[in-house]
Structure formats: C-alpha cells, structure tokens
Amino acid sequence: MRLTAFTDISLRLVMRLAVARPDELLTTRTAAGMLAVPYTHAAKAVARLSELGVVSARRGRGGGLQLTEAGRGASVGSLVRGLEAEGDVVGCEDDPPCPLRAACRLRSALRQAQEAFYASLDTITVESLVGTPTGPVLLSLTAPADTTAPRTK
C-alpha cells in the first residue's frame, strides 16, 4: 500500500508541530519551507488537519499553527484513516467497472490487508514518533531564506 503525498505532508507537519515549544507558533508558509513542500500543499494539509481537530490554526498577527492535545495523543492509524481517501485499494467500480467485481475475492483480501495496515499504525502515537533521534532533527529544520525580498546594494 502506498500513502498519498497529501498524507505524507500532513504527517510530517504533525510531527514538526509535536516538537514545537509551547510559545512557538509556526505559520503555514514557514512550516512548508521547513518541510520542503509547496505552500499550497501544506495549506491544504493544515485545512484538513484542522477539520480533524488535530491542528489549531489562527490567522493574523499572533496567529499560527499548534498541535492540539487530541493531535498529540492521536494514533498514526487514525490520522491516516482521516487523511486518506475513502474507498477500496483497487478501483473495482471505475469506468469501465471491473468485469470480475461480482465474483471477485481480491477486493475483500485487499480490504483486509488495508485494515491490517491501519491496525498496525493504531499502536503508534504522534508523541512516540518524535522521540530521539527524530525530535532533534525536526527541531533543527529551518525554512529557506526568503529570496523574494528586494536586495540592497
């Protein structure tokens, strides 16, 4: 099974927020730079994580992103379930639909394998992901310098 890039970005964002100091409010743009992902992708991830109650996002001066208590204790399995698109691993009902769909045993086997994958992630919490050696690496990430600012001579 392969996770979408959206889920990958979302999990990396959650991990970075999990190691932030209580007074550290990252902007979406700063977090995107730290994680080397496009701002638009990070913004989409922040919106979904906010919907899931994992991230608190405040706009404006003094705003920023923070991981909620629910997010800190969330299992990776529950996050992946919430981030990945609903549906089967294979496209049995695509256009055109698979001619085997009425008598296929593969779909059920893949669904069981997918659930086993999620169940194995249910035992891992966000908090456990950011222990040593990962936490210090996450804290060392910096956003690239802004190259759009006008240069002075």
PANU-988050 format. One line per field, with one value per atom (N, C-alpha, C, O, CB): residue in three letters; residue number from 1; x, z, y; chain; atom name. Coordinates in steps of 0.1 Angstrom, whole numbers. Glycine has a CB too. Example, Ala and Ser with C-alpha at 12.3 -4.5 7.8 and 13.67 -1.06 7.14 Angstrom:
% PANU-988050
type = c(ALA,ALA,ALA,ALA,ALA,SER,SER,SER,SER,SER);
seq = c(1,1,1,1,1,2,2,2,2,2);
u = c(132,123,132,142,113,128,137,129,134,141);
w = c(78,78,78,85,90,71,71,79,80,57);
v = c(-57,-45,-33,-33,-45,-22,-11,0,11,-6);
mol = c(A,A,A,A,A,A,A,A,A,A);
atom = c(N,CA,C,O,CB,N,CA,C,O,CB);
This chain:
% PANU-988050
type = c(MET,MET,MET,MET,MET,ARG,ARG,ARG,ARG,ARG,LEU,LEU,LEU,LEU,LEU,THR,THR,THR,THR,THR,ALA,ALA,ALA,ALA,ALA,PHE,PHE,PHE,PHE,PHE,THR,THR,THR,THR,THR,ASP,ASP,ASP,ASP,ASP,ILE,ILE,ILE,ILE,ILE,SER,SER,SER,SER,SER,LEU,LEU,LEU,LEU,LEU,ARG,ARG,ARG,ARG,ARG,LEU,LEU,LEU,LEU,LEU,VAL,VAL,VAL,VAL,VAL,MET,MET,MET,MET,MET,ARG,ARG,ARG,ARG,ARG,LEU,LEU,LEU,LEU,LEU,ALA,ALA,ALA,ALA,ALA,VAL,VAL,VAL,VAL,VAL,ALA,ALA,ALA,ALA,ALA,ARG,ARG,ARG,ARG,ARG,PRO,PRO,PRO,PRO,PRO,ASP,ASP,ASP,ASP,ASP,GLU,GLU,GLU,GLU,GLU,LEU,LEU,LEU,LEU,LEU,LEU,LEU,LEU,LEU,LEU,THR,THR,THR,THR,THR,THR,THR,THR,THR,THR,ARG,ARG,ARG,ARG,ARG,THR,THR,THR,THR,THR,ALA,ALA,ALA,ALA,ALA,ALA,ALA,ALA,ALA,ALA,GLY,GLY,GLY,GLY,GLY,MET,MET,MET,MET,MET,LEU,LEU,LEU,LEU,LEU,ALA,ALA,ALA,ALA,ALA,VAL,VAL,VAL,VAL,VAL,PRO,PRO,PRO,PRO,PRO,TYR,TYR,TYR,TYR,TYR,THR,THR,THR,THR,THR,HIS,HIS,HIS,HIS,HIS,ALA,ALA,ALA,ALA,ALA,ALA,ALA,ALA,ALA,ALA,LYS,LYS,LYS,LYS,LYS,ALA,ALA,ALA,ALA,ALA,VAL,VAL,VAL,VAL,VAL,ALA,ALA,ALA,ALA,ALA,ARG,ARG,ARG,ARG,ARG,LEU,LEU,LEU,LEU,LEU,SER,SER,SER,SER,SER,GLU,GLU,GLU,GLU,GLU,LEU,LEU,LEU,LEU,LEU,GLY,GLY,GLY,GLY,GLY,VAL,VAL,VAL,VAL,VAL,VAL,VAL,VAL,VAL,VAL,SER,SER,SER,SER,SER,ALA,ALA,ALA,ALA,ALA,ARG,ARG,ARG,ARG,ARG,ARG,ARG,ARG,ARG,ARG,GLY,GLY,GLY,GLY,GLY,ARG,ARG,ARG,ARG,ARG,GLY,GLY,GLY,GLY,GLY,GLY,GLY,GLY,GLY,GLY,GLY,GLY,GLY,GLY,GLY,LEU,LEU,LEU,LEU,LEU,GLN,GLN,GLN,GLN,GLN,LEU,LEU,LEU,LEU,LEU,THR,THR,THR,THR,THR,GLU,GLU,GLU,GLU,GLU,ALA,ALA,ALA,ALA,ALA,GLY,GLY,GLY,GLY,GLY,ARG,ARG,ARG,ARG,ARG,GLY,GLY,GLY,GLY,GLY,ALA,ALA,ALA,ALA,ALA,SER,SER,SER,SER,SER,VAL,VAL,VAL,VAL,VAL,GLY,GLY,GLY,GLY,GLY,SER,SER,SER,SER,SER,LEU,LEU,LEU,LEU,LEU,VAL,VAL,VAL,VAL,VAL,ARG,ARG,ARG,ARG,ARG,GLY,GLY,GLY,GLY,GLY,LEU,LEU,LEU,LEU,LEU,GLU,GLU,GLU,GLU,GLU,ALA,ALA,ALA,ALA,ALA,GLU,GLU,GLU,GLU,GLU,GLY,GLY,GLY,GLY,GLY,ASP,ASP,ASP,ASP,ASP,VAL,VAL,VAL,VAL,VAL,VAL,VAL,VAL,VAL,VAL,GLY,GLY,GLY,GLY,GLY,CYS,CYS,CYS,CYS,CYS,GLU,GLU,GLU,GLU,GLU,ASP,ASP,ASP,ASP,ASP,ASP,ASP,ASP,ASP,ASP,PRO,PRO,PRO,PRO,PRO,PRO,PRO,PRO,PRO,PRO,CYS,CYS,CYS,CYS,CYS,PRO,PRO,PRO,PRO,PRO,LEU,LEU,LEU,LEU,LEU,ARG,ARG,ARG,ARG,ARG,ALA,ALA,ALA,ALA,ALA,ALA,ALA,ALA,ALA,ALA,CYS,CYS,CYS,CYS,CYS,ARG,ARG,ARG,ARG,ARG,LEU,LEU,LEU,LEU,LEU,ARG,ARG,ARG,ARG,ARG,SER,SER,SER,SER,SER,ALA,ALA,ALA,ALA,ALA,LEU,LEU,LEU,LEU,LEU,ARG,ARG,ARG,ARG,ARG,GLN,GLN,GLN,GLN,GLN,ALA,ALA,ALA,ALA,ALA,GLN,GLN,GLN,GLN,GLN,GLU,GLU,GLU,GLU,GLU,ALA,ALA,ALA,ALA,ALA,PHE,PHE,PHE,PHE,PHE,TYR,TYR,TYR,TYR,TYR,ALA,ALA,ALA,ALA,ALA,SER,SER,SER,SER,SER,LEU,LEU,LEU,LEU,LEU,ASP,ASP,ASP,ASP,ASP,THR,THR,THR,THR,THR,ILE,ILE,ILE,ILE,ILE,THR,THR,THR,THR,THR,VAL,VAL,VAL,VAL,VAL,GLU,GLU,GLU,GLU,GLU,SER,SER,SER,SER,SER,LEU,LEU,LEU,LEU,LEU,VAL,VAL,VAL,VAL,VAL,GLY,GLY,GLY,GLY,GLY,THR,THR,THR,THR,THR,PRO,PRO,PRO,PRO,PRO,THR,THR,THR,THR,THR,GLY,GLY,GLY,GLY,GLY,PRO,PRO,PRO,PRO,PRO,VAL,VAL,VAL,VAL,VAL,LEU,LEU,LEU,LEU,LEU,LEU,LEU,LEU,LEU,LEU,SER,SER,SER,SER,SER,LEU,LEU,LEU,LEU,LEU,THR,THR,THR,THR,THR,ALA,ALA,ALA,ALA,ALA,PRO,PRO,PRO,PRO,PRO,ALA,ALA,ALA,ALA,ALA,ASP,ASP,ASP,ASP,ASP,THR,THR,THR,THR,THR,THR,THR,THR,THR,THR,ALA,ALA,ALA,ALA,ALA,PRO,PRO,PRO,PRO,PRO,ARG,ARG,ARG,ARG,ARG,THR,THR,THR,THR,THR,LYS,LYS,LYS,LYS,LYS);
seq = c(1,1,1,1,1,2,2,2,2,2,3,3,3,3,3,4,4,4,4,4,5,5,5,5,5,6,6,6,6,6,7,7,7,7,7,8,8,8,8,8,9,9,9,9,9,10,10,10,10,10,11,11,11,11,11,12,12,12,12,12,13,13,13,13,13,14,14,14,14,14,15,15,15,15,15,16,16,16,16,16,17,17,17,17,17,18,18,18,18,18,19,19,19,19,19,20,20,20,20,20,21,21,21,21,21,22,22,22,22,22,23,23,23,23,23,24,24,24,24,24,25,25,25,25,25,26,26,26,26,26,27,27,27,27,27,28,28,28,28,28,29,29,29,29,29,30,30,30,30,30,31,31,31,31,31,32,32,32,32,32,33,33,33,33,33,34,34,34,34,34,35,35,35,35,35,36,36,36,36,36,37,37,37,37,37,38,38,38,38,38,39,39,39,39,39,40,40,40,40,40,41,41,41,41,41,42,42,42,42,42,43,43,43,43,43,44,44,44,44,44,45,45,45,45,45,46,46,46,46,46,47,47,47,47,47,48,48,48,48,48,49,49,49,49,49,50,50,50,50,50,51,51,51,51,51,52,52,52,52,52,53,53,53,53,53,54,54,54,54,54,55,55,55,55,55,56,56,56,56,56,57,57,57,57,57,58,58,58,58,58,59,59,59,59,59,60,60,60,60,60,61,61,61,61,61,62,62,62,62,62,63,63,63,63,63,64,64,64,64,64,65,65,65,65,65,66,66,66,66,66,67,67,67,67,67,68,68,68,68,68,69,69,69,69,69,70,70,70,70,70,71,71,71,71,71,72,72,72,72,72,73,73,73,73,73,74,74,74,74,74,75,75,75,75,75,76,76,76,76,76,77,77,77,77,77,78,78,78,78,78,79,79,79,79,79,80,80,80,80,80,81,81,81,81,81,82,82,82,82,82,83,83,83,83,83,84,84,84,84,84,85,85,85,85,85,86,86,86,86,86,87,87,87,87,87,88,88,88,88,88,89,89,89,89,89,90,90,90,90,90,91,91,91,91,91,92,92,92,92,92,93,93,93,93,93,94,94,94,94,94,95,95,95,95,95,96,96,96,96,96,97,97,97,97,97,98,98,98,98,98,99,99,99,99,99,100,100,100,100,100,101,101,101,101,101,102,102,102,102,102,103,103,103,103,103,104,104,104,104,104,105,105,105,105,105,106,106,106,106,106,107,107,107,107,107,108,108,108,108,108,109,109,109,109,109,110,110,110,110,110,111,111,111,111,111,112,112,112,112,112,113,113,113,113,113,114,114,114,114,114,115,115,115,115,115,116,116,116,116,116,117,117,117,117,117,118,118,118,118,118,119,119,119,119,119,120,120,120,120,120,121,121,121,121,121,122,122,122,122,122,123,123,123,123,123,124,124,124,124,124,125,125,125,125,125,126,126,126,126,126,127,127,127,127,127,128,128,128,128,128,129,129,129,129,129,130,130,130,130,130,131,131,131,131,131,132,132,132,132,132,133,133,133,133,133,134,134,134,134,134,135,135,135,135,135,136,136,136,136,136,137,137,137,137,137,138,138,138,138,138,139,139,139,139,139,140,140,140,140,140,141,141,141,141,141,142,142,142,142,142,143,143,143,143,143,144,144,144,144,144,145,145,145,145,145,146,146,146,146,146,147,147,147,147,147,148,148,148,148,148,149,149,149,149,149,150,150,150,150,150,151,151,151,151,151,152,152,152,152,152,153,153,153,153,153);
u = c(8,0,9,19,-10,5,13,4,-8,18,9,1,3,12,6,-7,-7,3,7,-21,8,17,10,17,22,-3,-10,-9,-7,-25,-10,-9,5,7,-13,15,29,32,38,38,27,29,22,28,24,10,2,9,10,-12,14,21,34,37,24,41,54,50,57,61,40,35,32,36,24,24,20,32,33,11,42,54,62,67,63,63,70,63,69,72,50,42,43,42,28,45,46,58,58,46,69,81,82,92,93,73,73,72,65,62,79,78,64,57,89,59,45,43,32,42,53,52,56,56,61,59,63,51,45,74,48,36,42,46,26,42,47,36,24,52,39,30,30,39,33,19,19,30,37,5,34,45,58,66,45,60,73,74,84,74,63,63,65,73,50,59,61,76,82,52,82,96,105,114,101,102,110,109,119,105,97,95,97,96,81,102,105,93,94,117,81,69,63,65,59,56,49,39,32,42,39,30,15,8,31,11,-3,-7,-18,-6,3,1,0,-8,12,9,9,-4,-10,21,-9,-21,-33,-42,-24,-33,-44,-43,-54,-43,-31,-29,-34,-41,-15,-30,-34,-50,-55,-29,-56,-71,-77,-86,-76,-72,-78,-74,-83,-72,-62,-58,-67,-70,-43,-70,-79,-93,-99,-80,-98,-111,-111,-121,-115,-100,-99,-97,-97,-88,-95,-92,-78,-76,-102,-69,-55,-47,-38,-49,-50,-42,-51,-62,-34,-46,-53,-46,-34,-54,-54,-48,-55,-67,-49,-47,-52,-46,-34,-50,-54,-49,-45,-48,-60,-38,-34,-23,-16,-46,-21,-10,-11,-22,-9,-1,-1,-7,-9,-9,-10,-16,-5,7,-25,-10,0,-7,-19,13,2,-3,2,13,2,-7,-3,-10,-21,-7,-3,-9,-18,-15,2,-30,-40,-36,-28,-54,-42,-40,-44,-38,-47,-56,-61,-51,-49,-74,-44,-34,-22,-16,-31,-18,-6,-8,2,-3,-19,-22,-28,-30,-31,-30,-36,-28,-15,-40,-34,-27,-24,-32,-34,-13,-10,-21,-24,4,-26,-36,-49,-54,-40,-53,-65,-62,-71,-69,-50,-47,-47,-53,-33,-41,-40,-54,-57,-31,-63,-76,-84,-91,-84,-81,-88,-82,-89,-87,-70,-63,-65,-66,-49,-65,-66,-80,-90,-61,-81,-94,-102,-95,-93,-114,-122,-123,-122,-137,-125,-127,-118,-109,-125,-119,-112,-97,-95,-119,-88,-75,-74,-66,-66,-83,-84,-97,-107,-82,-97,-109,-118,-120,-105,-125,-135,-146,-152,-140,-150,-162,-158,-166,-171,-145,-141,-149,-157,-126,-146,-152,-142,-133,-158,-143,-153,-151,-140,-154,-162,-160,-153,-154,-174,-147,-140,-150,-160,-132,-148,-158,-158,-167,-155,-149,-148,-155,-156,-134,-160,-164,-175,-176,-169,-184,-195,-190,-196,-205,-179,-174,-159,-153,-176,-154,-140,-137,-145,-136,-127,-122,-111,-107,-118,-105,-93,-97,-89,-88,-108,-112,-113,-108,-126,-119,-120,-107,-104,-129,-98,-85,-77,-70,-77,-78,-71,-77,-69,-72,-90,-96,-91,-88,-111,-90,-84,-70,-66,-86,-62,-48,-47,-38,-41,-56,-56,-59,-53,-66,-69,-73,-61,-59,-85,-54,-43,-32,-25,-37,-30,-20,-24,-15,-19,-36,-41,-40,-36,-55,-44,-43,-29,-27,-49,-19,-5,-1,7,4,-7,-4,-12,-8,-7,-22,-30,-22,-25,-43,-12,-3,7,14,3,9,19,12,3,27,17,11,20,32,9,15,23,34,46,14,31,41,53,65,35,50,61,69,81,55,64,72,83,92,62,81,90,101,107,82,103,113,127,127,111,137,151,152,147,162,158,165,157,163,176,144,136,134,135,123,130,127,138,135,124,150,161,162,165,174,161,162,150,153,161,138,127,129,126,114,135,138,149,149,142,157,168,164,172,180,152,148,145,140,135,150,148,142,144,161,134,128,139,148,116,139,149,147,136,148,158,157,148,148,172,141,132,140,147,122,139,147,139,144,152,126,118,120,114,104,126,128,137,147,134,135,144,158,159,138,167,181,186,182,191,194,200,215,221,198,220,234,243,255,236);
w = c(0,0,0,7,12,-7,-8,-4,-8,-23,5,10,0,-7,24,0,-9,-4,8,-10,-13,-9,1,10,-21,0,9,24,33,5,25,38,44,55,38,35,39,44,55,27,37,41,54,63,30,55,67,80,90,66,78,89,93,105,86,83,86,93,102,73,89,95,110,119,88,112,126,135,146,126,129,136,140,151,128,131,134,144,153,121,144,154,167,178,149,167,180,188,200,177,182,189,191,197,181,186,188,203,211,180,207,220,222,212,223,234,236,231,227,251,231,227,212,207,235,205,191,182,182,188,175,165,151,147,168,144,130,121,123,127,111,100,90,90,93,83,72,63,59,65,59,50,55,49,46,68,75,76,73,89,80,81,67,66,87,57,43,40,34,33,43,40,47,42,43,60,68,63,63,83,58,54,39,34,57,32,18,10,1,15,12,5,0,6,13,-11,-16,-6,1,-30,-6,4,2,11,2,-11,-14,-8,-4,-29,-9,-4,11,17,-8,18,32,37,47,37,30,33,33,41,24,23,21,33,39,8,37,48,61,69,49,63,75,76,87,76,65,65,69,77,51,64,67,81,88,58,86,100,110,120,102,106,114,115,126,109,104,103,112,119,89,113,121,136,144,116,139,153,158,170,162,149,152,153,162,142,145,145,147,142,131,155,157,149,150,173,140,131,134,132,116,138,140,129,127,154,123,113,120,131,103,112,116,125,128,122,130,139,152,158,143,156,167,164,173,178,152,148,145,146,136,141,137,140,142,145,139,140,153,157,128,159,171,170,165,184,175,176,189,199,178,187,198,207,203,193,219,227,221,222,241,214,206,196,193,200,189,179,185,179,172,197,203,207,206,216,211,215,205,207,227,193,182,177,177,170,173,167,153,146,169,148,134,125,114,130,129,122,120,109,129,131,130,121,113,144,121,113,98,89,116,95,81,76,65,80,84,80,77,67,91,85,83,71,65,95,67,56,43,33,60,43,30,25,33,32,12,6,9,10,-9,12,14,2,-9,19,4,-7,-7,2,-20,-18,-19,-24,-30,-29,-22,-26,-42,-48,-20,-47,-62,-67,-59,-67,-79,-85,-92,-104,-95,-84,-89,-96,-106,-78,-92,-98,-107,-110,-87,-111,-121,-134,-136,-123,-143,-156,-166,-168,-159,-172,-171,-158,-154,-183,-152,-140,-143,-155,-133,-133,-135,-138,-131,-122,-148,-151,-141,-141,-165,-132,-121,-108,-99,-118,-108,-95,-88,-76,-97,-95,-89,-82,-73,-100,-86,-81,-76,-75,-91,-74,-71,-56,-47,-75,-53,-39,-36,-24,-37,-46,-44,-36,-28,-58,-39,-33,-18,-10,-38,-13,1,7,18,3,0,6,7,17,-4,-3,-2,9,15,-16,11,22,35,44,21,37,50,52,63,50,41,42,45,53,29,40,43,57,64,34,62,76,86,96,79,82,90,90,100,84,79,78,87,95,63,87,96,111,119,93,113,127,132,144,128,124,129,132,140,118,125,128,140,146,116,144,155,168,178,157,169,181,182,192,181,172,172,174,167,159,184,186,180,177,201,178,173,182,178,171,195,205,204,206,219,202,201,188,188,201,178,166,167,160,155,177,177,188,192,179,194,203,196,184,211,204,198,189,193,209,177,172,163,158,163,161,152,157,150,149,170,176,173,168,190,177,175,160,157,180,151,137,133,125,128,137,134,139,133,140,151,157,150,150,172,143,135,122,115,134,117,104,104,113,100,93,92,78,69,94,77,64,56,62,66,43,35,36,38,20,34,34,23,12,32,25,16,5,7,23,-7,-18,-26,-36,-28,-22,-30,-24,-31,-29,-13,-8,-17,-22,7,-18,-26,-20,-8,-28,-29,-24,-24,-32,-34,-14,-13,-17,-15,1,-22,-27,-16,-18,-39);
v = c(-12,0,12,13,0,22,35,46,47,37,54,66,77,78,70,86,97,107,107,104,116,127,136,141,135,138,146,141,148,146,127,121,123,126,106,121,122,136,138,119,146,160,163,169,170,158,160,154,160,154,142,135,143,144,121,147,155,168,172,158,174,187,184,192,193,174,170,167,171,158,160,157,169,171,147,179,191,199,205,200,200,207,200,207,209,187,180,184,182,165,188,192,207,212,187,215,229,233,227,236,243,248,254,258,260,255,260,274,278,259,282,296,297,309,305,287,287,285,274,276,295,294,295,306,305,284,284,288,285,270,295,298,286,278,312,286,275,277,267,275,289,291,287,281,306,290,286,271,265,293,265,250,244,234,245,249,244,245,235,251,256,258,248,242,272,246,237,223,215,237,219,205,203,192,201,214,214,209,200,205,214,211,224,235,203,223,235,241,234,232,254,261,257,254,276,256,252,238,236,253,229,215,216,209,206,224,225,231,227,233,241,248,239,239,260,230,220,210,206,212,206,197,203,197,193,216,223,224,222,238,227,228,214,214,232,203,190,186,181,179,189,186,194,190,188,206,215,209,208,229,204,197,185,182,193,178,166,169,160,157,182,186,183,183,179,181,178,190,191,168,200,212,224,225,214,234,246,257,258,250,263,273,287,288,269,297,310,319,319,315,328,337,351,354,340,358,372,373,363,378,385,388,380,379,403,374,365,351,343,371,349,336,326,329,338,314,304,290,289,305,280,266,260,262,258,252,245,231,230,252,221,208,208,213,197,203,202,190,181,200,189,178,165,154,180,166,154,150,138,157,159,156,150,141,169,155,150,135,127,158,131,117,109,97,117,114,107,95,96,116,84,73,76,83,59,71,74,67,72,68,55,48,57,58,36,64,72,84,88,77,90,101,97,103,107,85,81,78,81,68,71,69,82,83,61,92,105,113,121,113,110,117,111,117,119,97,90,90,91,76,90,90,77,66,92,78,66,57,62,70,45,36,24,22,44,16,4,7,18,-6,-3,-1,-2,5,-13,-10,-11,-5,-4,-26,-1,6,-3,-3,17,-11,-21,-15,-20,-30,-3,4,15,24,9,16,26,25,16,25,34,34,30,38,48,19,9,1,-1,0,-5,-13,-26,-31,-16,-32,-45,-56,-57,-48,-64,-74,-85,-94,-80,-86,-96,-92,-100,-100,-80,-74,-82,-82,-60,-89,-96,-109,-114,-100,-115,-127,-126,-137,-138,-115,-113,-115,-110,-99,-122,-124,-114,-113,-138,-108,-100,-87,-83,-96,-81,-69,-71,-63,-64,-82,-85,-87,-83,-97,-94,-97,-84,-82,-107,-75,-62,-53,-46,-55,-54,-46,-51,-43,-47,-64,-69,-65,-62,-85,-65,-61,-47,-43,-64,-38,-24,-22,-14,-17,-29,-27,-32,-26,-35,-43,-47,-37,-35,-61,-30,-19,-8,-4,-14,-4,7,2,10,11,-10,-15,-15,-12,-29,-18,-17,-3,-1,-24,7,21,26,36,29,19,23,22,29,15,14,13,24,24,-1,32,43,56,60,42,64,77,88,85,80,99,111,113,115,123,113,116,106,110,115,93,83,85,81,69,92,94,104,104,98,113,125,123,133,137,111,109,110,111,96,108,108,96,85,107,97,108,118,128,102,115,123,137,147,116,138,151,162,173,150,159,169,173,184,164,163,166,176,185,153,173,181,196,205,176,197,210,217,230,209,210,217,222,229,207,218,222,237,243,215,244,258,261,253,266,271,275,282,289,284,279,286,301,306,281,308,323,328,322,329,338,344,351,361,354,346,351,361,366,340,364,373,387,397,369,389,403,411,405,402,424,432,433,433,446,432,433,447,456,425,450,463,463,452,469,473,473,478,479,481);
mol = c(A,A,A,A,A,A,A,A,A,A,A,A,A,A,A,A,A,A,A,A,A,A,A,A,A,A,A,A,A,A,A,A,A,A,A,A,A,A,A,A,A,A,A,A,A,A,A,A,A,A,A,A,A,A,A,A,A,A,A,A,A,A,A,A,A,A,A,A,A,A,A,A,A,A,A,A,A,A,A,A,A,A,A,A,A,A,A,A,A,A,A,A,A,A,A,A,A,A,A,A,A,A,A,A,A,A,A,A,A,A,A,A,A,A,A,A,A,A,A,A,A,A,A,A,A,A,A,A,A,A,A,A,A,A,A,A,A,A,A,A,A,A,A,A,A,A,A,A,A,A,A,A,A,A,A,A,A,A,A,A,A,A,A,A,A,A,A,A,A,A,A,A,A,A,A,A,A,A,A,A,A,A,A,A,A,A,A,A,A,A,A,A,A,A,A,A,A,A,A,A,A,A,A,A,A,A,A,A,A,A,A,A,A,A,A,A,A,A,A,A,A,A,A,A,A,A,A,A,A,A,A,A,A,A,A,A,A,A,A,A,A,A,A,A,A,A,A,A,A,A,A,A,A,A,A,A,A,A,A,A,A,A,A,A,A,A,A,A,A,A,A,A,A,A,A,A,A,A,A,A,A,A,A,A,A,A,A,A,A,A,A,A,A,A,A,A,A,A,A,A,A,A,A,A,A,A,A,A,A,A,A,A,A,A,A,A,A,A,A,A,A,A,A,A,A,A,A,A,A,A,A,A,A,A,A,A,A,A,A,A,A,A,A,A,A,A,A,A,A,A,A,A,A,A,A,A,A,A,A,A,A,A,A,A,A,A,A,A,A,A,A,A,A,A,A,A,A,A,A,A,A,A,A,A,A,A,A,A,A,A,A,A,A,A,A,A,A,A,A,A,A,A,A,A,A,A,A,A,A,A,A,A,A,A,A,A,A,A,A,A,A,A,A,A,A,A,A,A,A,A,A,A,A,A,A,A,A,A,A,A,A,A,A,A,A,A,A,A,A,A,A,A,A,A,A,A,A,A,A,A,A,A,A,A,A,A,A,A,A,A,A,A,A,A,A,A,A,A,A,A,A,A,A,A,A,A,A,A,A,A,A,A,A,A,A,A,A,A,A,A,A,A,A,A,A,A,A,A,A,A,A,A,A,A,A,A,A,A,A,A,A,A,A,A,A,A,A,A,A,A,A,A,A,A,A,A,A,A,A,A,A,A,A,A,A,A,A,A,A,A,A,A,A,A,A,A,A,A,A,A,A,A,A,A,A,A,A,A,A,A,A,A,A,A,A,A,A,A,A,A,A,A,A,A,A,A,A,A,A,A,A,A,A,A,A,A,A,A,A,A,A,A,A,A,A,A,A,A,A,A,A,A,A,A,A,A,A,A,A,A,A,A,A,A,A,A,A,A,A,A,A,A,A,A,A,A,A,A,A,A,A,A,A,A,A,A,A,A,A,A,A,A,A,A,A,A,A,A,A,A,A,A,A,A,A,A,A,A,A,A,A,A,A,A,A,A,A,A,A,A,A,A,A,A,A,A,A,A,A,A,A,A,A,A,A,A,A,A,A,A,A,A,A,A,A,A,A,A,A,A,A,A,A,A,A,A,A,A,A,A,A,A,A,A,A,A,A,A,A,A,A,A,A,A,A,A,A,A,A,A,A,A,A,A,A,A,A,A,A,A,A,A,A,A,A,A,A,A,A,A,A,A,A,A,A);
atom = c(N,CA,C,O,CB,N,CA,C,O,CB,N,CA,C,O,CB,N,CA,C,O,CB,N,CA,C,O,CB,N,CA,C,O,CB,N,CA,C,O,CB,N,CA,C,O,CB,N,CA,C,O,CB,N,CA,C,O,CB,N,CA,C,O,CB,N,CA,C,O,CB,N,CA,C,O,CB,N,CA,C,O,CB,N,CA,C,O,CB,N,CA,C,O,CB,N,CA,C,O,CB,N,CA,C,O,CB,N,CA,C,O,CB,N,CA,C,O,CB,N,CA,C,O,CB,N,CA,C,O,CB,N,CA,C,O,CB,N,CA,C,O,CB,N,CA,C,O,CB,N,CA,C,O,CB,N,CA,C,O,CB,N,CA,C,O,CB,N,CA,C,O,CB,N,CA,C,O,CB,N,CA,C,O,CB,N,CA,C,O,CB,N,CA,C,O,CB,N,CA,C,O,CB,N,CA,C,O,CB,N,CA,C,O,CB,N,CA,C,O,CB,N,CA,C,O,CB,N,CA,C,O,CB,N,CA,C,O,CB,N,CA,C,O,CB,N,CA,C,O,CB,N,CA,C,O,CB,N,CA,C,O,CB,N,CA,C,O,CB,N,CA,C,O,CB,N,CA,C,O,CB,N,CA,C,O,CB,N,CA,C,O,CB,N,CA,C,O,CB,N,CA,C,O,CB,N,CA,C,O,CB,N,CA,C,O,CB,N,CA,C,O,CB,N,CA,C,O,CB,N,CA,C,O,CB,N,CA,C,O,CB,N,CA,C,O,CB,N,CA,C,O,CB,N,CA,C,O,CB,N,CA,C,O,CB,N,CA,C,O,CB,N,CA,C,O,CB,N,CA,C,O,CB,N,CA,C,O,CB,N,CA,C,O,CB,N,CA,C,O,CB,N,CA,C,O,CB,N,CA,C,O,CB,N,CA,C,O,CB,N,CA,C,O,CB,N,CA,C,O,CB,N,CA,C,O,CB,N,CA,C,O,CB,N,CA,C,O,CB,N,CA,C,O,CB,N,CA,C,O,CB,N,CA,C,O,CB,N,CA,C,O,CB,N,CA,C,O,CB,N,CA,C,O,CB,N,CA,C,O,CB,N,CA,C,O,CB,N,CA,C,O,CB,N,CA,C,O,CB,N,CA,C,O,CB,N,CA,C,O,CB,N,CA,C,O,CB,N,CA,C,O,CB,N,CA,C,O,CB,N,CA,C,O,CB,N,CA,C,O,CB,N,CA,C,O,CB,N,CA,C,O,CB,N,CA,C,O,CB,N,CA,C,O,CB,N,CA,C,O,CB,N,CA,C,O,CB,N,CA,C,O,CB,N,CA,C,O,CB,N,CA,C,O,CB,N,CA,C,O,CB,N,CA,C,O,CB,N,CA,C,O,CB,N,CA,C,O,CB,N,CA,C,O,CB,N,CA,C,O,CB,N,CA,C,O,CB,N,CA,C,O,CB,N,CA,C,O,CB,N,CA,C,O,CB,N,CA,C,O,CB,N,CA,C,O,CB,N,CA,C,O,CB,N,CA,C,O,CB,N,CA,C,O,CB,N,CA,C,O,CB,N,CA,C,O,CB,N,CA,C,O,CB,N,CA,C,O,CB,N,CA,C,O,CB,N,CA,C,O,CB,N,CA,C,O,CB,N,CA,C,O,CB,N,CA,C,O,CB,N,CA,C,O,CB,N,CA,C,O,CB,N,CA,C,O,CB,N,CA,C,O,CB,N,CA,C,O,CB,N,CA,C,O,CB,N,CA,C,O,CB,N,CA,C,O,CB,N,CA,C,O,CB,N,CA,C,O,CB,N,CA,C,O,CB,N,CA,C,O,CB,N,CA,C,O,CB,N,CA,C,O,CB,N,CA,C,O,CB,N,CA,C,O,CB,N,CA,C,O,CB,N,CA,C,O,CB,N,CA,C,O,CB,N,CA,C,O,CB,N,CA,C,O,CB,N,CA,C,O,CB,N,CA,C,O,CB,N,CA,C,O,CB,N,CA,C,O,CB,N,CA,C,O,CB,N,CA,C,O,CB,N,CA,C,O,CB);
